Amino acid sequence: MIGTLKKMQTPFNFLSRIWCSSQAGSSFLFIQPMCAMISHFWSLPSNIFPDLIGDFGNENLELVQDVAALNFPKAVILGNHDSWSTQQFSSKKKDRVQLQLECLGQEHVGYKRLDFPLLKLSIVGGRPFSCGGQQIFRKRLLSARYGIQDMEGSAKRIYEAALGTPEDHLVIPLAHNGPTGLGSELNDICGKDWVFGGGDHGDPDLAQAISHLKETTNVSIPLVVFGHMHKELAHGNGLRKMIVVGTDNIIYLNGAIVPRVKRSTNETSLQASNSDGTYRAFTLVEILNGQVNKISESWVSVVGNETTLEEEHILFKSNGQSSR
């Protein structure tokens, strides 16, 4: 992960970098500690950030296996598309949901905590397979694997996963969908953009768990990461707000840029004619001395072995707050 990135002239000296790929079907973080420069990450195989739908896909086991095989720290939570056809676990053979969970192993953080001691960072997973809103999606899967029957039980499991976090760790909840309470306009970070009048489509169990942690523990939560709600709104209604800074200074970040990978065409800013070139989006969080320092949406061109940072849109800076 150490190398040189074209057009990057100054080294990074932050504590850690978190690369978010949170989209329609599943959410995952790549966590990179104490590095000097970035190169090879940009040019991960394009199927890791698939074209068109931009997520793991409808129970796309092969792609999840590719993600699981990546040899660096990461945390994953599966979403609604990853249980698209499976409503209950098969008693006769392992279905594709079971196989996805098995290949991800401990890196699937649904209802549990994954600690990174060197970074003083803990990732706490929300409810797997979430589709947003007031109803639990794939309740029979959640009941069979996690014993979840309702939103209250789900909130309790998320809350309990954070208990016991090392005192010097930051906690970052990773969920497929964001919490309720962040707005109900169609362009709000979890707002319904497919119905007239909008509405809050957040997860009430995630909101309840975060609220309970703030009220009853000293856990430090600087950031909540999720996806599901696409940046581009339905029916050509513009773009979604992708970041919210709460009154308690918790940053809520939506990484659902869809599609995440675009082919090299005259419509993009790629300076290449190679038909195999791609233009890829990454949401990047920089954490410095235990604080979120910067969040950006970065677009990188990848043509063969050549990688170039084409665009960087700053979403948040510690001295400037949210810019969107």
Salt bridges, closest charged atoms under 4 A:
ASP51 OD2 - ARG263 NE 3.43
GLU62 OE1 - ARG96 NH2 2.91
GLU102 OE2 - LYS94 NZ 2.82
GLU107 OE1 - LYS74 NZ 3.19
ASP115 OD1 - ARG113 NE 2.79
GLU160 OE2 - LYS156 NZ 3.90
ASP168 OD2 - LYS120 NZ 2.89
ASP188 OD1 - LYS241 NZ 3.26
ASP193 OD1 - ARG240 NH2 2.97
ASP203 OD1 - ARG127 NH2 3.63
ASP205 OD2 - ARG127 NE 2.64
ASP248 OD2 - LYS214 NZ 2.34
GLU286 OE2 - ARG17 NH2 3.01
GLU297 OE1 - LYS231 NZ 2.68
GLU297 OE1 - ARG324 NH1 3.99
GLU306 OE1 - LYS6 NZ 3.54
GLU311 OE1 - HIS313 NE2 2.84
GLU312 OE2 - LYS294 NZ 3.07
